Amino acid sequence: MAGATLAEVDLGIFQTTLPRDPKTGLFTTMEFHVFGTVPRSRLSAVTRQHEIDDYRLRHEILIAARKCTREELSDPALAVLRARIKEVVNKLFTDAPVKEIGFYQITL
């Protein structure tokens, strides 16, 4: 797949409240719009699978987001969150097609 052209797949808009901060006692609300990049040759298959497994995918992405610590969310690259989302998406989608995870928007 070296040199394969990638296409973006919109994985959805999510909103969740993170667990209470043990130091401050405050909750943090997180809203994000996430996408994955897949080889263009797999785009239609991934889109079909996304439509079929949308509820499972949403559930798994929200679980991955809720596992984030405030320290992980303070990383400008959001590397841990991206890695968690990529892992859950590729476990659900056939042949692990997602190469990268990105955010159209994220608000804490």
N, C-alpha and C positions, 0 to 999 in steps of 0.2 A: 504493500500500500504506500510505499514511498512516493512522494509527490502527488498523492491523491488530493483532489480539490475537496475542500470542506464546505459544508453548508450548515447554517444555524437552524436548530429546532427549538421553538419556544416551548419550554417545559412548564410555564405557568407563573401566576402571580400568587404569592403566599403571604399570610399574615399570621404571626404567632406571638405569644407572650412567653418570654424566657422565665425559668425558675427565679425565685426571689434571690437577690444579691445578699449573701450572708453578712456582709459588712454594713450595708446601708439599709437592708430590709426592703429595698425598692424593686419593683418589677420593671423589665425592659420590654417594650413592644418592638417587634422586628417585622418589617414589610420588605419583600424583595420580589423581583421579577427575574427569573433565571432562564438561561438557555444553554444548550449543549451544542457542540460542533460534532458533526458526523460526516463520514465520506459521502460526497454527493451521490454516489452510486447506491447508497443505502437509504437515502432520504425518504423515498416513498414507503419502504418497509418499516422504517422507524416511525414515521408519521402514523401509519396504520396501527402499529403496536402501541403507540402512545395513546391513541383514541380508545383502544380496547382496555388498556391497563391504567387509565387516567386516575381512578380513585386509589388504586394501590400505590401508584407513583406519588401522588399528592401526600398520602399518609407517610410513606417512607422519607420523602424530602422534609416534611415537617418534623419527623423524629430526628433526622440528622441535624436540622437547624437547632432544635431544642437542646441538643447535646453540647452546643458551643458554650465555652466560657467567655466571660467578658474580655479576658486577655486575648483569646483567639479572635474575637471580633474587633479588637483594636488593631490587628494587623492590617495595614492598608491593602495588601494583596488578598486577604481573606483565604489564605492557602488551605487552612484546615477545613473550613466550610466547603470550599470548592472540592477538596479531596473526598470529603464525606458524601457530598451529593453525587459526585462522579461514581463512587463505589456503589451506592444504592441504585442509581439509574442503570449502571452496567450489569448489576445482578438481575435486574428485572428484564432488560432488553436482551434479545437473542444476540449472541456473538459479541457482546460488549462493544457496541459501535461508537460510544461517546468518547471523543478524544480529549475534549476540554470542556470545562464549565465556565460560564461567564454570567455577569449580571447586567441587565439593562438598567436596573435601578435597585438600590438598597437603602433603606432608611431605618435607623435605630432611634 
